[in-house]
Amino acid sequence: MNLTLKIEEAMNQHNQDLPFSGAVFIEGEEKIFERGYGYANRSEKIANTISTRFAIASGSKILTAVAICQLVQEGVVTFDTYLKDCLNFPFPHFDPDITIHHLLTHSSGVPDYFDEEFMSDFADLWKDLPVYNMNAPQDFLPLFQNGEMKFAPGDRFSYNNAGYILLGLIVEQLSGLSFPAYIEKNIFQPCGMIDSGYFRMDQLSERTAVGYIDHKLGWKTNIYSVPIVGGPDGGSYTTVHDLVKFWNALFDNRLLSKEYTDILLTPYTSENEELHYGYGVWILMKENEIFKYFVMGSDPGVIMQSSVYAKDNTHAHILGNINKGAGMIALKIDEIIHNEFRG
């Protein structure tokens, strides 16, 4: 059975157990698999296609990391620069030894506004705080800037959204641009990612999927469950084709020099023996070798995983507008690709 048929069989099996809503695109030296599932708009019965734009939640963190690496490459700042020397906002309980490197690798110890070690429902944050007030990175500061440190900088890995808010503020302060404007000018445009952006949820562009939260009584959209516009820690929109453009530009050293691309893709911290973290990117090891580089994201009504396999540069991009499925599909694709590598 060839690779396309194996993946098609895996997707059919997945959809029997848990119907997926989104787009799946897999490409090596030639196109292997592409398909849309479910609806981008359930009310109007508009189908998802491989041209549909999807929110990618924390999959956007790699954009923030690339932006910081660009500024370091330009000599504007260094990875060892202290946070206290970058921003003018007060952080009364933050350790003065926090560096940009700590923030990039989730090892800073800063308090998080959504701590995934203790919280599970992102929507709970917005019960008392209107999502329509979250228009820029600075708007998140009251949620964590007066908090206590979780641990000393560099002590351990702890996934941290607030750290990437701080990185976005650094990008804004050093570049003089708003964070979305910087990403548009320095990443989306150079990559030719014409379908990507930080769209407001009340001004969604054409071909953009609405996020759906399924529950016992039916479903609802995620309009009241995520900030109205994305930022440095997540929330951009893109397509499977634009993700191909991004990864190709990154690996072709068109966004960063080879030196700084290698720095971004270096494993620095670890969640376990196989799963490591570089700058804004997850790195999965198998048999003591890098198996793939990937980003993943999850918000209410948003699920995604975007992978590039190290051995042959095969791409696998899974974008969804529901709560579940991308990770399970990615695991099945990993298994198929791994067996293919082993012959």
ZATOR-134566 format. One record per residue (C-alpha): residue in three letters; y, z, x. Coordinates in steps of 0.1 Angstrom, whole numbers, padded with zeros to 4 digits, always signed. Each point is the difference from the previous one (the first is absolute). Layout:
! ZATOR-134566
alaYZX...
***
This chain:
! ZATOR-134566
met+0000+0000+0000asn+0034-0010+0015leu+0029+0024+0003thr+0019-0013-0031leu-0031+0005-0022lys-0006+0035+0014ile+0036+0011-0008glu-0001-0016-0034glu-0032+0019-0008ala+0015+0032+0012met+0031-0005-0022asn-0021-0009-0030gln-0020+0032+0005his+0032+0021+0004asn+0015-0014-0032gln-0031+0009-0020asp+0005+0036+0009leu+0038+0002+0002pro+0020-0031-0010phe+0027-0007+0026ser+0035-0012-0008gly+0018-0017+0029ala-0006-0027+0026val-0025-0003+0028phe+0004-0024+0030ile-0023-0004+0030glu+0006-0025+0028gly-0015-0006+0034glu+0002-0034+0017glu-0002-0014-0035lys+0006+0015-0034ile-0029+0021-0011phe+0009+0015-0034glu+0030+0002-0023arg+0003+0011-0035gly+0022+0019-0025tyr-0014+0025-0025gly+0014+0016-0031tyr+0036-0001-0012ala+0034+0002+0018asn+0014+0007-0035arg-0024+0013-0025ser+0024-0001-0030glu+0006-0038+0006lys-0035-0006+0014ile+0014-0016+0032ala-0029-0003+0024asn+0001+0012+0036thr-0003-0028+0026ile+0000-0002+0037ser+0038-0008-0003thr+0007+0032-0019arg+0023+0026+0017phe-0014+0035+0001ala+0015+0033+0011ile-0018+0013+0031ala+0010+0037+0001ser-0007+0015+0035gly-0012-0034+0012ser+0037-0005+0007lys+0001+0027+0028ile-0009-0027+0026leu+0033-0017-0008thr+0019+0032+0009ala-0020+0004+0032val+0007-0036+0010ala+0037+0006-0007ile+0000+0031+0023cys-0018-0019+0027gln+0025-0028-0002leu+0028+0025+0006val-0018+0015+0029gln-0007-0034+0015glu+0038-0007-0002gly+0007+0032+0019val+0018+0017-0029val-0023+0030+0000thr-0034+0011+0015phe-0032+0013-0014asp+0008+0033+0017thr+0034+0004-0015tyr+0003+0032-0020leu+0006-0001-0037lys+0029+0024+0004asp+0018-0026+0022cys-0005-0028-0026leu+0013+0014-0033asn+0030+0020-0011phe-0017+0016-0030pro-0008+0037+0001phe-0036+0011+0005pro+0003+0037+0004his-0037+0008+0005phe-0011-0031+0019asp-0014+0004+0036pro+0026-0015+0025asp-0029-0016+0019ile-0009-0026-0027thr+0001-0035+0014ile-0001-0034-0015his-0036-0003+0013his-0010+0030-0020leu+0015-0014-0031leu-0018-0034+0005thr-0034+0016+0005his+0001+0026-0028ser-0001+0028+0026ser+0036+0014-0004gly-0009+0030-0022val+0031-0005-0022pro-0004+0011-0036asp-0009-0029-0023tyr+0015-0007-0035phe-0035-0012-0011asp-0026+0018+0021glu-0033-0017-0005glu-0019+0029+0014phe+0010+0021-0030met+0012-0025-0027ser-0019-0028-0018asp+0023-0014-0027phe+0032-0017+0013ala+0013-0002-0035asp+0003+0038-0002leu+0030-0001+0023trp+0021-0018-0026lys-0005+0023-0029asp+0033+0018+0007leu+0017-0026+0023pro+0009-0033-0015val-0016-0029+0018tyr+0031-0021-0006asn+0020+0022+0023met-0022-0009+0030asn+0019-0030+0013ala+0001+0005+0037pro-0018+0020+0028gln+0028+0026+0000asp-0008+0009-0036phe-0034+0015+0011leu+0015+0025+0024pro+0006+0028-0025leu-0038+0000-0006phe-0009+0011+0035gln+0029+0004+0024asn+0002+0038-0005gly-0037+0006+0002glu-0020+0018+0027met-0020-0018+0027lys-0037-0004-0007phe-0010+0002+0037ala+0016-0006+0034pro+0007-0036+0009gly-0031-0017+0015asp-0025+0026-0011arg-0020-0022-0023phe+0000-0030-0024ser+0012+0007-0035tyr+0010-0030-0021asn+0036+0003-0008asn+0023-0020-0023ala+0032+0019+0009gly-0004-0009+0036tyr+0003-0037-0009ile+0031+0008-0022leu+0015+0014+0032leu-0009-0031+0020gly+0016-0022-0027leu+0032+0021+0003ile-0001-0005+0038val-0003-0038-0006glu+0030+0001-0023gln+0022+0021+0023leu-0008-0020+0031ser+0002-0035-0016gly+0029+0006-0024leu-0021-0017-0027ser-0016+0014-0031phe-0038+0004+0006pro-0010-0029-0024ala+0027-0022+0015tyr-0014+0006+0035ile-0035-0008-0010glu+0011-0031-0018lys+0020-0013+0030asn-0024+0010+0029ile-0035-0002-0015phe-0002-0019-0033gln+0022-0029+0010pro-0014-0005+0035cys-0035+0000-0015gly+0008-0023-0029met-0010+0026-0025ile+0020-0016-0028asp-0019+0019-0027ser+0005+0035+0014gly+0027+0026-0005tyr+0011+0034-0012phe+0004-0008-0036arg+0014+0024-0025met-0025+0008-0028asp+0027-0007-0026gln+0007-0034+0016leu-0034-0014+0009ser-0001-0036+0013glu-0021-0027-0015arg-0038+0001+0006thr+0001+0038+0006ala-0028+0021-0013val+0008+0031-0021gly-0019+0031+0011tyr-0024+0015-0025ile-0013+0035-0004asp-0032+0001-0021his-0009+0032-0020lys-0022+0011-0028leu+0023-0013-0028gly+0007-0033+0017trp+0026-0008+0026lys+0036+0003+0010thr+0022-0016+0026asn+0011+0019+0031ile+0037-0005-0006tyr+0005+0038-0002ser-0025+0009+0027val+0015-0014+0032pro+0035-0003+0014ile+0021-0029-0014val+0002-0017+0034gly-0023+0003+0030gly+0010+0011+0035pro-0012+0009+0035asp-0031+0019-0011gly-0011-0026-0026gly+0007-0021-0030ser+0006-0036+0012tyr-0014-0029-0019thr-0019-0029+0015thr-0028-0026-0005val-0033-0006+0017his+0014-0031+0016asp+0031+0019+0013leu-0023+0026+0015val-0017-0028+0020lys+0034-0011+0012phe+0009+0035+0011trp-0032+0007+0019asn+0001-0034+0017ala+0036+0006+0011leu-0009+0034+0013phe-0030-0011+0020asp+0018-0031+0012asn+0027+0023+0015arg+0028-0015-0022leu+0012+0033-0013leu-0004+0020+0032ser-0008-0009+0036lys-0037+0002+0011glu+0008+0034+0017tyr+0014+0015-0032thr-0026-0016-0023asp-0026+0017+0022ile+0019+0033-0002leu+0000-0002-0038leu-0037-0008-0002thr-0011+0028+0024pro-0020+0029-0016tyr+0020+0032+0005thr-0013+0024-0026ser-0033+0003-0020glu-0011+0011-0034asn-0037-0001+0011glu-0021-0015+0027glu+0002-0035-0014leu+0034+0000-0017his+0031-0001+0023tyr+0037-0005-0005gly+0025-0020+0021tyr+0036-0006-0010gly-0001-0007-0037val-0035-0014+0002trp-0036+0013-0005ile-0026-0010+0026leu-0037+0002-0009met-0025+0003+0029lys-0036-0010-0002glu-0025+0004+0029asn+0029+0010+0023glu+0019-0032-0007ile+0030-0008-0022phe-0015-0014-0031lys+0032-0007-0020tyr+0037+0008-0003phe+0011+0007-0035val+0026+0015-0024met-0008+0016-0033gly+0021+0014-0029ser-0004+0018-0032asp+0025+0010-0027pro-0004+0004-0037gly-0008-0036-0012val-0002-0013+0036ile-0029-0004+0024met-0005-0021+0031gln-0016-0006+0033ser+0009-0027+0025ser-0022-0005+0030val-0003-0022+0031tyr-0034+0002+0018ala+0004+0002+0037lys-0029-0021+0011asp+0010-0033-0016asn+0033+0006-0017thr-0015-0003-0035his+0024+0012-0027ala-0009+0019-0031his+0028+0009-0024ile-0006+0019-0032leu+0030+0007-0023gly-0003+0017-0034asn+0022+0012-0029ile-0023+0028-0011asn-0011+0034+0015lys-0034-0008+0015gly-0021-0026+0016ala+0016-0013+0032gly-0016+0025+0023met-0035-0006-0015ile+0004-0037+0003ala+0012+0003+0036leu-0031+0021+0009lys-0023-0028-0014ile+0019-0026+0019asp-0002+0021+0032glu-0037+0002-0004ile-0004-0038-0005ile+0024-0008+0029his-0017+0026+0023asn-0035-0015-0007glu+0014-0035+0006phe+0014+0011+0034arg-0034+0014+0009gly-0017-0032-0009
***
